[in-house]
Amino acid sequence: MPVVTVQQGPRDIELKRELIKKITDAFVETYRIPAETVMVFIEETPADSFGVGGKLAADK
């Protein structure tokens, strides 16, 4: 069973649904496995808890 973990800042639930569907579809197509065997975790980190390019993400 493939397990995928996505680490990101907060996103809208509809975007997360779309992302999980597309990741699952990629595994189904590439590995030729049932969608039910693909597990996707989304770990969200608040923008005030990570930085990009030397700056706090919340400051952008």
Sequence and secondary structure as in RCSB ss.txt:
>XXXX:A:sequence
MPVVTVQQGPRDIELKRELIKKITDAFVETYRIPAETVMVFIEETPADSFGVGGKLAADK
>XXXX:A:secstr
  EEEEEES   HHHHHHHHHHHHHHHHHHH   GGG EEEEEE  GGG EETTEEGGG 
